[in-house]
């Protein structure tokens, strides 16, 4: 098998990312060497590859589905919006410019070349490349500078399938209208349609599918049923539940129980890396809801301020919505408030921003450690302080691994982290969380069960140790772990 195709969609969040991941997974299981690709992604949900490149999180998820390492070429152009009019351009994982919509046109042709070169490189290395489009291919006002949809398909001669989201309603009009708005040369590349998120009786849908085929002379490639709780990383906030709705997770079936821990996540306008919250939502007994009104924080056991691409602007939004005062009062009463990235910055007494918003010093919510930015800035003045960190943590890792060599734990490879994974099945057949609890109780060493990071509690009998500790602490822990017996 050899080739490439483009998965386009009638709208954002129609299911392009999921279908691309599914195709990658299916092909990989057939023994096909397959890679995902998205020429240009507009997303605040990003991840970092092993090589340090920042790409869309959906492409990292798709690479995992394909069973390969994510690569900067899989998402050569990433646009990170900082406001309604300006975005940061990230090319092959590195930021290169901040532009508005008009200025972007000056970069479009160079970005197109980068995208085509990246796709060509992947096609040389893999049997099949599954490309994901962006938004809709029928955004005719943007066709001249398009590098993600039909502009890519025509330049690379890719067959195109168009996905429609029936859950939104109007799927036949959306599919027919998408094809009708394309130029004839673009229409010629559209091979057929997929209807996504269907729930109901398939026989009721069949007449519409038949009529669509007759009207467009295109075939249907399938109808994908609605599946709740897939837990695949989304790339934009359209996939987030509305304010007041819960993420489907560990407490979904027990939302009425009194022992549920209620977490309210503030739905910032420019929320970034919102999948940080998934780990909480997957915990049994934890109910996570998004909130954008003060009343929605009232019964929360924990309020989370997530990351933001525009910290100062979103802080202003908090104040305008009346949320800032509620959060500040919670903090003063000692009720838990968790800030992540930009959300943590908002909790400071002051924010000094001469880069992102250029607003200078702005009053924060008054809870966090005000000297943090100053301390970080001082630390970064001398490059040797951070350039030596890899060697510093490597030495810590090697010390711990050496000290644990006499124990029955099987130490797994460890790179780019300050956590050491260890398989303990030669010691016990207990579930990981029970074994970790017993280590604390009986030996006095704290570990993290890896099963906690799986929604379905997949258990490989693996625990992890954090070695970002003093040498004497690591050696003392290793000495205690020598009590373990096969």
LUMLUM-651384 format. One line per 8 residues: their letters; for each residue x, y, z of C-alpha. Coordinates in nm, 2 decimals, decimal comma. Layout:
a) X:Y:Z | ... .
END
This chain:
xxxxxxxx) 0,00:0,00:0,00 | 0,13:0,34:-0,09 | -0,01:0,70:-0,11 | -0,17:0,98:0,08 | -0,51:1,14:0,13 | -0,67:1,45:0,29 | -0,94:1,42:0,55 | -1,13:1,75:0,52 .
xxxxxxxx) -1,44:1,85:0,72 | -1,75:2,07:0,67 | -1,67:2,26:0,99 | -1,42:2,27:1,28 | -1,48:1,98:1,52 | -1,65:1,77:1,26 | -1,43:1,48:1,34 | -1,12:1,52:1,12 .
xxxxxxxx) -0,87:1,46:1,40 | -1,05:1,14:1,52 | -1,09:1,00:1,17 | -0,73:1,07:1,09 | -0,62:0,90:1,41 | -0,85:0,60:1,34 | -0,71:0,56:0,99 | -0,36:0,58:1,12 .
xxxxxxxx) -0,43:0,31:1,38 | -0,61:0,08:1,14 | -0,33:0,10:0,88 | -0,06:0,05:1,15 | -0,24:-0,27:1,26 | -0,22:-0,39:0,90 | 0,15:-0,35:0,90 | 0,15:-0,03:0,69 .
xxxxxxxx) 0,41:0,23:0,78 | 0,18:0,53:0,82 | 0,22:0,89:0,95 | -0,02:1,18:1,02 | 0,02:1,53:0,88 | -0,15:1,86:0,92 | 0,00:2,14:0,71 | -0,13:2,42:0,92 .
xxxxxxxx) -0,30:2,41:1,26 | -0,46:2,69:1,45 | -0,46:2,57:1,81 | -0,37:2,66:2,16 | -0,35:2,29:2,25 | 0,01:2,20:2,17 | 0,27:1,95:2,28 | 0,65:1,92:2,25 .
xxxxxxxx) 0,83:1,65:2,06 | 1,13:1,46:2,19 | 1,34:1,70:1,97 | 1,19:2,01:2,14 | 0,95:2,11:1,86 | 0,61:2,25:1,95 | 0,33:2,10:1,73 | -0,05:2,06:1,76 .
xxxxxxxx) -0,15:1,81:2,03 | -0,38:1,63:1,78 | -0,08:1,53:1,57 | 0,10:1,39:1,87 | -0,21:1,18:1,95 | -0,23:1,07:1,58 | 0,14:0,97:1,58 | 0,07:0,76:1,89 .
xxxxxxxx) -0,21:0,60:1,70 | 0,03:0,52:1,42 | 0,29:0,38:1,67 | 0,56:0,63:1,58 | 0,74:0,93:1,74 | 0,59:1,27:1,67 | 0,79:1,48:1,43 | 0,78:1,86:1,37 .
xxxxxxxx) 0,71:1,78:1,00 | 0,37:1,63:1,10 | 0,25:1,99:1,18 | 0,50:2,22:1,01 | 0,29:2,54:1,06 | 0,12:2,61:1,40 | -0,08:2,93:1,45 | -0,14:3,02:1,82 .
xxxxxxxx) -0,40:3,29:1,85 | -0,33:3,55:2,12 | -0,63:3,77:2,04 | -0,91:3,78:1,78 | -0,68:3,94:1,53 | -0,32:3,83:1,61 | -0,15:3,49:1,62 | 0,20:3,36:1,68 .
xxxxxxxx) 0,34:3,16:1,38 | 0,54:2,85:1,48 | 0,73:2,69:1,19 | 0,87:2,34:1,23 | 0,83:2,37:1,60 | 0,99:2,71:1,65 | 0,82:3,05:1,69 | 0,91:3,29:1,40 .
xxxxxxxx) 0,66:3,58:1,41 | 0,35:3,75:1,55 | 0,11:3,86:1,28 | -0,24:3,98:1,22 | -0,47:3,83:0,95 | -0,35:4,08:0,69 | 0,02:4,04:0,77 | -0,02:3,66:0,74 .
xxxxxxxx) -0,06:3,69:0,37 | 0,30:3,80:0,34 | 0,41:3,47:0,49 | 0,16:3,24:0,31 | 0,37:3,14:0,01 | 0,68:3,06:0,22 | 0,47:2,86:0,46 | 0,32:2,67:0,17 .
xxxxxxxx) 0,66:2,57:0,06 | 0,75:2,45:0,41 | 0,43:2,25:0,43 | 0,48:2,08:0,09 | 0,85:2,00:0,17 | 0,74:1,85:0,50 | 0,48:1,63:0,33 | 0,72:1,52:0,06 .
xxxxxxxx) 0,97:1,42:0,33 | 0,71:1,21:0,52 | 0,59:1,05:0,19 | 0,94:0,94:0,12 | 0,98:0,78:0,46 | 0,63:0,62:0,50 | 0,41:0,40:0,29 | 0,10:0,62:0,36 .
xxxxxxxx) 0,05:0,97:0,50 | -0,30:1,06:0,63 | -0,34:1,44:0,61 | -0,59:1,63:0,81 | -0,75:1,95:0,69 | -0,82:2,26:0,89 | -1,17:2,41:0,95 | -1,36:2,38:0,62 .
xxxxxxxx) -1,22:2,35:0,26 | -1,51:2,58:0,16 | -1,38:2,89:0,33 | -1,36:3,06:-0,01 | -1,25:3,39:0,12 | -0,92:3,22:0,23 | -0,87:3,00:-0,07 | -0,59:3,21:-0,23 .
xxxxxxxx) -0,36:3,16:0,07 | -0,49:2,82:0,18 | -0,22:2,56:0,26 | -0,42:2,32:0,47 | -0,71:2,22:0,26 | -0,77:2,23:-0,11 | -0,45:2,43:-0,17 | -0,26:2,14:-0,02 .
xxxxxxxx) -0,47:1,88:-0,20 | -0,42:2,04:-0,54 | -0,05:2,10:-0,50 | 0,02:1,74:-0,38 | -0,26:1,58:-0,59 | -0,43:1,43:-0,29 | -0,77:1,26:-0,30 | -1,01:1,42:-0,05 .
xxxxxxxx) -1,28:1,28:0,18 | -1,51:1,53:0,35 | -1,64:1,46:0,70 | -1,98:1,60:0,81 | -2,10:1,62:1,17 | -2,46:1,50:1,18 | -2,49:1,58:1,55 | -2,49:1,96:1,46 .
xxxxxxxx) -2,78:1,91:1,22 | -2,80:1,99:0,85 | -2,53:1,74:0,76 | -2,66:1,69:0,40 | -2,67:2,06:0,33 | -2,32:2,10:0,48 | -2,17:1,82:0,26 | -2,35:1,93:-0,06 .
xxxxxxxx) -2,27:2,30:0,00 | -1,91:2,23:0,07 | -1,87:2,05:-0,26 | -2,07:2,31:-0,45 | -1,86:2,61:-0,32 | -1,53:2,46:-0,44 | -1,37:2,55:-0,77 | -1,41:2,28:-1,04 .
xxxxxxxx) -1,04:2,17:-1,01 | -1,09:2,13:-0,64 | -1,42:1,95:-0,68 | -1,24:1,69:-0,90 | -1,03:1,59:-0,60 | -1,32:1,51:-0,37 | -1,37:1,13:-0,37 | -1,66:1,10:-0,13 .
xxxxxxxx) -1,81:1,17:0,21 | -1,82:1,04:0,57 | -2,10:1,11:0,81 | -1,98:1,14:1,17 | -2,14:1,12:1,52 | -2,45:0,94:1,41 | -2,70:0,81:1,66 | -3,03:0,66:1,57 .
xxxxxxxx) -3,17:0,42:1,31 | -2,94:0,39:1,01 | -3,24:0,30:0,78 | -3,38:0,64:0,84 | -3,06:0,80:0,72 | -3,02:0,58:0,41 | -3,26:0,78:0,17 | -3,07:1,10:0,24 .
xxxxxxxx) -2,73:0,93:0,18 | -2,87:0,79:-0,15 | -3,00:1,13:-0,27 | -2,66:1,30:-0,17 | -2,48:1,04:-0,39 | -2,71:1,11:-0,68 | -2,68:1,49:-0,65 | -2,30:1,49:-0,62 .
xxxxxxxx) -2,19:1,17:-0,80 | -1,97:1,10:-0,50 | -1,99:0,79:-0,29 | -2,04:0,76:0,09 | -1,74:0,60:0,26 | -1,91:0,53:0,59 | -2,12:0,64:0,88 | -1,94:0,67:1,21 .
xxxxxxxx) -2,15:0,61:1,52 | -2,15:0,86:1,81 | -1,91:0,75:2,08 | -1,90:0,92:2,41 | -1,58:0,95:2,61 | -1,32:0,87:2,35 | -1,07:1,08:2,54 | -0,86:1,17:2,24 .
xxxxxxxx) -0,68:1,50:2,26 | -0,87:1,77:2,09 | -0,70:2,06:1,92 | -0,93:2,35:1,98 | -1,18:2,46:2,24 | -1,48:2,39:2,02 | -1,44:2,03:2,15 | -1,48:2,15:2,51 .
xxxxxxxx) -1,81:2,11:2,69 | -2,01:2,42:2,74 | -1,99:2,61:3,07 | -2,19:2,41:3,33 | -2,15:2,08:3,14 | -1,92:1,81:3,28 | -1,63:1,63:3,13 | -1,72:1,26:3,10 .
xxxxxxxx) -1,49:1,09:3,35 | -1,46:0,90:3,67 | -1,76:1,07:3,84 | -2,00:1,08:3,54 | -2,21:0,79:3,67 | -2,21:0,91:4,03 | -2,27:1,29:3,99 | -2,54:1,28:4,25 .
xxxxxxxx) -2,34:1,11:4,52 | -2,24:1,32:4,82 | -1,88:1,21:4,82 | -1,80:1,34:4,47 | -1,52:1,60:4,45 | -1,64:1,89:4,24 | -1,39:2,07:4,03 | -1,48:2,40:3,85 .
xxxxxxxx) -1,24:2,49:3,56 | -1,28:2,85:3,45 | -1,34:2,85:3,08 | -1,11:3,13:2,98 | -1,17:3,28:2,63 | -0,81:3,20:2,52 | -0,77:2,88:2,72 | -0,46:2,68:2,62 .
xxxxxxxx) -0,36:2,32:2,68 | -0,70:2,24:2,83 | -0,62:1,87:2,82 | -0,42:1,93:3,13 | -0,76:1,89:3,30 | -0,83:1,54:3,16 | -0,62:1,37:3,43 | -0,85:1,52:3,70 .
xxxxxxxx) -1,17:1,42:3,51 | -1,05:1,06:3,47 | -1,02:1,01:3,85 | -1,30:0,81:4,01 | -1,52:1,03:4,23 | -1,41:1,36:4,06 | -1,66:1,56:3,86 | -1,51:1,83:3,64 .
xxxxxxxx) -1,72:2,12:3,50 | -1,63:2,43:3,30 | -1,75:2,76:3,44 | -1,78:3,11:3,31 | -2,02:3,26:3,57 | -1,96:3,33:3,95 | -2,26:3,11:4,05 | -2,09:2,81:3,88 .
xxxxxxxx) -1,80:2,83:4,13 | -2,03:2,83:4,44 | -2,03:2,45:4,52 | -1,68:2,37:4,39 | -1,44:2,19:4,61 | -1,16:2,31:4,39 | -1,14:2,60:4,14 | -0,89:2,57:3,85 .
xxxxxxxx) -0,75:2,86:3,66 | -0,61:2,69:3,34 | -0,34:2,81:3,10 | -0,40:3,10:2,87 | -0,24:3,23:2,56 | -0,33:3,59:2,67 | -0,29:3,61:3,04 | -0,35:3,98:3,09 .
xxxxxxxx) -0,65:3,99:2,85 | -0,81:3,68:3,02 | -0,75:3,84:3,36 | -0,95:4,14:3,24 | -1,22:3,90:3,13 | -1,23:3,74:3,48 | -1,29:4,09:3,63 | -1,55:4,18:3,37 .
xxxxxxxx) -1,74:3,86:3,44 | -1,73:3,90:3,82 | -1,52:3,59:3,85 | -1,20:3,76:3,98 | -1,36:3,87:4,31 | -1,51:3,52:4,38 | -1,17:3,35:4,32 | -0,99:3,60:4,53 .
xxxxxxxx) -1,24:3,56:4,82 | -1,21:3,18:4,80 | -0,83:3,21:4,83 | -0,85:3,44:5,13 | -1,08:3,19:5,30 | -0,82:2,92:5,24 | -1,04:2,73:4,99 | -0,84:2,55:4,72 .
xxxxxxxx) -0,75:2,73:4,40 | -0,52:2,58:4,15 | -0,34:2,79:3,88 | -0,18:2,63:3,58 | 0,07:2,82:3,37 | -0,11:3,15:3,28 | -0,37:3,08:3,55 | -0,09:3,06:3,80 .
xxxxxxxx) 0,04:3,39:3,69 | -0,30:3,55:3,74 | -0,29:3,44:4,11 | 0,01:3,66:4,17 | -0,02:4,01:4,34 | 0,12:4,16:4,02 | 0,20:4,05:3,67 | 0,48:4,23:3,48 .
xxxxxxxx) 0,41:4,18:3,11 | 0,63:4,36:2,86 | 0,61:4,09:2,60 | 0,27:3,93:2,54 | 0,03:4,22:2,60 | 0,29:4,49:2,66 | 0,07:4,61:2,94 | 0,35:4,66:3,19 .
xxxxxxxx) 0,27:4,59:3,55 | -0,09:4,47:3,60 | -0,26:4,39:3,93 | -0,32:4,01:3,97 | -0,56:3,83:4,20 | -0,32:3,86:4,49 | -0,26:3,51:4,60 | 0,05:3,37:4,42 .
xxxxxxxx) 0,42:3,42:4,48 | 0,49:3,77:4,35 | 0,87:3,73:4,34 | 0,84:3,43:4,10 | 0,88:3,62:3,78 | 1,17:3,81:3,92 | 1,34:3,50:4,05 | 1,30:3,32:3,71 .
xxxxxxxx) 1,44:3,63:3,53 | 1,74:3,64:3,76 | 1,80:3,27:3,72 | 1,79:3,29:3,34 | 2,04:3,58:3,33 | 2,33:3,32:3,35 | 2,29:3,05:3,08 | 2,51:2,80:3,26 .
xxxxxxxx) 2,25:2,78:3,53 | 2,00:2,61:3,30 | 2,23:2,47:3,04 | 2,38:2,24:3,30 | 2,03:2,11:3,41 | 2,04:1,81:3,17 | 2,37:1,69:3,32 | 2,24:1,76:3,67 .
xxxxxxxx) 1,93:1,55:3,64 | 2,12:1,28:3,45 | 2,35:1,25:3,74 | 2,05:1,22:3,98 | 1,90:0,95:3,76 | 2,22:0,75:3,75 | 2,27:0,78:4,12 | 1,92:0,64:4,19 .
xxxxxxxx) 1,95:0,36:3,93 | 2,29:0,26:4,07 | 2,15:0,26:4,43 | 1,85:0,05:4,32 | 2,06:-0,21:4,14 | 2,04:-0,45:4,43 | 1,67:-0,45:4,45 | 1,42:-0,68:4,27 .
xxxxxxxx) 1,27:-0,38:4,08 | 1,31:-0,38:3,70 | 1,43:-0,03:3,61 | 1,29:0,09:3,27 | 1,47:0,33:3,03 | 1,44:0,69:3,14 | 1,52:0,99:2,92 | 1,41:1,35:2,92 .
xxxxxxxx) 1,24:1,33:3,26 | 1,30:1,34:3,63 | 1,10:1,03:3,69 | 1,23:0,67:3,69 | 0,98:0,40:3,60 | 1,02:0,06:3,77 | 0,83:-0,27:3,71 | 0,76:-0,45:4,04 .
xxxxxxxx) 0,60:-0,78:3,92 | 0,89:-0,98:4,06 | 0,79:-0,85:4,41 | 0,41:-0,85:4,40 | 0,11:-0,90:4,19 | -0,08:-0,63:4,37 | -0,24:-0,35:4,16 | -0,01:-0,06:4,12 .
xxxxxxxx) -0,21:0,18:4,35 | -0,22:-0,08:4,63 | 0,15:-0,16:4,60 | 0,23:0,22:4,61 | 0,02:0,26:4,92 | 0,20:-0,04:5,09 | 0,54:0,11:5,01 | 0,44:0,43:5,19 .
xxxxxxxx) 0,29:0,23:5,49 | 0,55:-0,03:5,54 | 0,88:0,11:5,39 | 0,82:0,48:5,40 | 0,89:0,55:5,03 | 0,64:0,75:4,82 | 0,59:0,65:4,45 | 0,33:0,72:4,19 .
xxxxxxxx) 0,14:0,43:4,03 | 0,14:0,46:3,65 | -0,21:0,32:3,64 | -0,34:0,65:3,77 | -0,27:0,80:3,43 | -0,50:0,56:3,24 | -0,87:0,64:3,23 | -0,95:0,26:3,23 .
xxxxxxxx) -0,69:0,19:3,50 | -0,47:-0,01:3,27 | -0,22:-0,17:3,51 | 0,13:-0,27:3,38 | 0,26:-0,32:3,74 | 0,47:-0,01:3,70 | 0,55:0,27:3,95 | 0,75:0,58:3,91 .
xxxxxxxx) 1,00:0,75:4,14 | 1,08:1,12:4,13 | 1,46:1,17:4,15 | 1,45:1,55:4,17 | 1,56:1,51:4,53 | 1,88:1,56:4,74 | 2,13:1,28:4,70 | 2,10:1,18:5,06 .
xxxxxxxx) 1,72:1,14:5,02 | 1,76:0,92:4,71 | 2,02:0,70:4,88 | 1,80:0,67:5,19 | 1,50:0,57:4,98 | 1,71:0,31:4,79 | 1,83:0,16:5,12 | 1,47:0,12:5,24 .
xxxxxx) 1,37:-0,04:4,90 | 1,64:-0,31:4,96 | 1,39:-0,46:5,20 | 1,18:-0,58:4,91 | 1,21:-0,94:4,83 | 1,11:-1,14:4,52 .
END
